[in-house]
Amino acid sequence: MKIYNFSAGPAVLPQPVLERAREELLDWRGSGMSVMEMSHRGKEFISIAERAEADLRTLLAVPENYKVLFLQGGATTQFAMVPMNLLGERRRADYIHTGEWAKKAIVEARKYCDVNVAASSEAQKFSYAPVQSEWQLSAEAAYVHYTANETIGGVEFHWIPDAGAVPLVCDISSNMLSRPLPIERFGLLYGGAQKNIGPAGLTIVIVREDLLGKAPARTPSMLDYAVHAEADSMYNTPPTWAIYMAGLTFQWMLEQGGVSAMEERNAYKAALLYELIDRSGLYVNPVRREDRSRMNVPFTLRRTELEPVFLKEAEAAGFLQLKGHRSVGGMRASLYNAMPLAGVQALAGFMAEFEARHA
């Protein structure tokens, strides 16, 4: 039986990447060492890190005046690092509230500044992304923050906001590298790697150079972007294995045709599942159609008593990690880059067959 892992994260990785890591696990390219045993300052690992950064820059067309940082602590640490590093002399920041992850970012930022919630979809149970005309931005804001994709609610921005001259900051944890991004439109982007890139433990930050050096002198060195940029992400021991795995994933993506190819595949996979849900009499997706996530597809059953049955039968059939987030319940299928089309087709077939049996 073929197993398909629909986990929201840590998530499925490309099989060729896992196979390559298995081949190199005990001896990386004749070095006599596993990557997990290497000094992060040795020439072997430095070559791995440099290749990973170069390939990421190629994939996202990162301009030269942006730093790429390989950090730790997940996106959750970035919720604090962003205000600590970008506020400067200002005391206000704008945030767009679209769900659980935006909420967590707002809560953390309030420890450091006055947060202006410039737009929110909370009144409609976070079922859409507020359009730009609804935003009430502050003239005093040091930056504007939004979450590109809410993994729990399944809401995704399919457009880039206009923040004017104010730096635009984006949490791209769950849709990083799933589509092209005009990096020059942003001041800073950040995301955990455990969705589209690699194992948990690595956090990627892409920051415009002119935004560095604004952290107060009292800021711990580990929380200062400028410190990490100056040390080329080697201020302390970085998550070496996670960087290596990310690098293999970047190479795999380039071989597949890059980010544009990923976007085309992701759009097709998501459309396949949403079309089945929309023509169904059993399945329901709560998100406004134009804001539906390509990465995370939440759905419920009109007959809620069947949800435990659905999950049990799905797991028995080889479809894993479909249970929705504990805060919302229901089901959720995550369709990250590494999820093959065959997996989505098989899930759609199972869902259609389940509905036919329970009509």
Stockholm file with secondary structure:
# STOCKHOLM 1.0

chainA/1-359         MKIYNFSAGPAVLPQPVLERAREELLDWRGSGMSVMEMSHRGKEFISIAERAEADLRTLLAVPENYKVLFLQGGATTQFAMVPMNLLGERRRADYIHTGEWAKKAIVEARKYCDVNVAASSEAQKFSYAPVQSEWQLSAEAAYVHYTANETIGGVEFHWIPDAGAVPLVCDISSNMLSRPLPIERFGLLYGGAQKNIGPAGLTIVIVREDLLGKAPARTPSMLDYAVHAEADSMYNTPPTWAIYMAGLTFQWMLEQGGVSAMEERNAYKAALLYELIDRSGLYVNPVRREDRSRMNVPFTLRRTELEPVFLKEAEAAGFLQLKGHRSVGGMRASLYNAMPLAGVQALAGFMAEFEARHA
#=GR chainA/1-359 SS CCCEECCSSSCCCCHHHHHHHHHHSSSSTTSSSCGGGSCTTSHHHHHHHHHHHHHHHHHHTCCTTEEEEEECSHHHHHHHHHHHHHCTTCCEEEEEECSHHHHHHHHHHTTTSEEEEEEECGGGTTCSCCCGGGCCCCTTCSCEEEESEETTTTEECCSCCCCTTSCEEEECTTTTTSSCCCGGGCSEEEEESTTTTSSTTCEEEEEEGGGTTCSCTTSCGGGCHHHHHHTTTCSSCCCHHHHHHHHHHHHHHHHHTHHHHHHHHHHHHHHHHHHHHHTCSSEECCSCGGGBCSSEEEEEESSGGGHHHHHHHHHHTTEESCBCCTTTCSEEEECCTTSCHHHHHHHHHHHHHHHHHTC
#=GC SS_cons         CCCEECCSSSCCCCHHHHHHHHHHSSSSTTSSSCGGGSCTTSHHHHHHHHHHHHHHHHHHTCCTTEEEEEECSHHHHHHHHHHHHHCTTCCEEEEEECSHHHHHHHHHHTTTSEEEEEEECGGGTTCSCCCGGGCCCCTTCSCEEEESEETTTTEECCSCCCCTTSCEEEECTTTTTSSCCCGGGCSEEEEESTTTTSSTTCEEEEEEGGGTTCSCTTSCGGGCHHHHHHTTTCSSCCCHHHHHHHHHHHHHHHHHTHHHHHHHHHHHHHHHHHHHHHTCSSEECCSCGGGBCSSEEEEEESSGGGHHHHHHHHHHTTEESCBCCTTTCSEEEECCTTSCHHHHHHHHHHHHHHHHHTC
//
